[in-house]
């Protein structure tokens, strides 16, 4: 997620970022995004969580100001309810199966204060075509392993594109063993968000613009 993108979304739909009480970076990795909130928000109000021990260790080693916590990959968390004004996650819902993503949506609803904002990204429609292009590439064997794994998803590209265009949640597993067994590739279409996420949240925006963000961006608010 481009630096400042979450801030811009928050200020467009809620108000000045300085008025934001607490921020949660879900799937924070090594903390590359959350540190950019430090100039606007007190560090004790900034929290990053991840289920990777290596990621949390790196975050704590490189950022002494924010709070970082190791979590289980499956909801819920032990964080107190209605404790955050903003929750954002970059390239997390790009990889989760539907049932798991719903469990986390319900947890985010619990964690957000009334009127709080959730910003999440997902793979775009053209990622399905990208996976097909990888399979068709005669040089695929020379590419990084993560691209080889992506090439094994959405094998029936036409059927997946049709499902996407019909508003269906599109997910295929990367067939990873162990702790990451749920990890896959996920494309959530606008019509799915506008129909299903609306059961829980007010939908503010669905941004499908590669100039704005490498992935599609979903912006919603908890009902007051």
C-alpha positions, -999 to 999 in steps of 0.1 A, spaced: 0 0 0 16 33 -10 27 54 19 1 79 29 -28 60 12 -44 49 44 -41 85 58 -57 99 26 -86 75 28 -92 82 65 -91 120 60 -115 117 30 -142 98 49 -136 104 86 -115 135 94 -79 147 101 -55 118 108 -44 136 140 -78 130 154 -75 93 150 -74 77 184 -56 43 177 -44 25 146 -40 -12 140 -17 -26 112 -30 -61 106 -3 -83 90 23 -57 97 53 -76 84 85 -58 95 65 -26 101 73 -7 70 40 11 68 31 18 104 62 39 111 49 66 87 21 73 111 45 84 138 46 120 127 9 124 131 -1 100 159 14 92 193 34 60 192 15 44 220 -16 45 198 1 25 170 -1 -13 171 11 -39 146 2 -75 147 13 -105 126 14 -143 130 50 -145 118 75 -146 146 103 -134 123 81 -104 112 73 -93 148 110 -97 158 121 -75 129 94 -49 138 105 -47 174 142 -45 164 137 -17 139 109 3 156 112 10 193 82 33 195 51 13 182 37 -18 199 40 -52 181 22 -84 190 24 -120 177 -10 -134 170 -25 -167 158 -34 -168 121 -71 -175 130 -95 -151 145 -102 -138 171 -75 -119 189 -71 -110 226 -73 -73 218 -100 -53 236 -132 -46 217 -139 -11 202 -102 -1 207 -93 12 172 -103 40 150 -85 27 119 -75 -8 109 -56 -14 77 -42 -45 60 -22 -47 29 -20 -79 8 -37 -100 35 -72 -104 20 -53 -111 -13 -45 -145 1 -72 -157 25 -100 -182 18 -136 -169 21 -145 -184 54 -113 -172 70 -117 -137 56 -153 -136 71 -140 -146 105 -115 -117 104 -142 -92 91 -163 -101 122 -132 -96 144 -125 -62 128 -161 -52 135 -155 -61 171 -122 -42 173 -133 -10 156 -149 18 175 -183 30 161 -176 50 129 -141 35 127 -125 27 93 -112 -6 78 -90 -5 47 -81 -37 30 -66 -47 -3 -73 -77 -26 -61 -90 -59 -76 -73 -90 -94 -91 -118 -64 -88 -141 -44 -110 -116 -63 -140 -129 -51 -132 -164 -16 -126 -150 -15 -161 -136 -25 -175 -170 2 -154 -187 28 -169 -163 17 -204 -173 20 -195 -210 55 -181 -205 82 -205 -218 106 -189 -193 85 -197 -163 111 -222 -149 136 -194 -146 113 -172 -125 112 -169 -87 94 -197 -67 66 -173 -57 57 -167 -93 58 -204 -101 34 -210 -73 11 -182 -85 11 -198 -120 -6 -229 -105 -36 -209 -94 -68 -200 -113 -59 -227 -139 -94 -224 -155 -89 -187 -162 -122 -184 -182 -143 -199 -155 -126 -178 -128 -131 -146 -148 -168 -155 -153 -172 -162 -115 -155 -129 -107 -177 -110 -131 -207 -126 -115 -197 -112 -81 -182 -144 -66 -153 -146 -42 -124 -162 -61 -98 -181 -41 -74 -209 -49 -49 -224 -25 -11 -223 -31 -9 -257 -15 16 -247 12 21 -271 40 21 -264 78 13 -230 94 6 -213 60 -16 -241 46 -45 -216 42 -24 -192 20 -36 -188 -15 -45 -162 -41 -77 -142 -37 -97 -118 -59 -127 -101 -43 -149 -83 -68 -166 -50 -62 -201 -65 -64 -192 -91 -37 -181 -63 -14 -211 -41 -21 -235 -70 -14 -218 -91 13 -196 -67 33 -225 -44 35 -241 -69 59 -216 -57 85 -201 -23 73 -210 8 54 -190 6 21 -172 39 13 -151 31 -17 -138 2 -39 -107 15 -57 -96 -3 -88 -68 20 -100 -32 8 -104 -20 44 -103 -34 46 -68 -24 12 -55 -9 -20 -69 -39 -39 -56 -76 -31 -54 -86 -12 -22 -117 -17 -1 -127 11 23 -155 6 48 -167 20 81 -182 4 112 -218 16 117 -221 42 145 
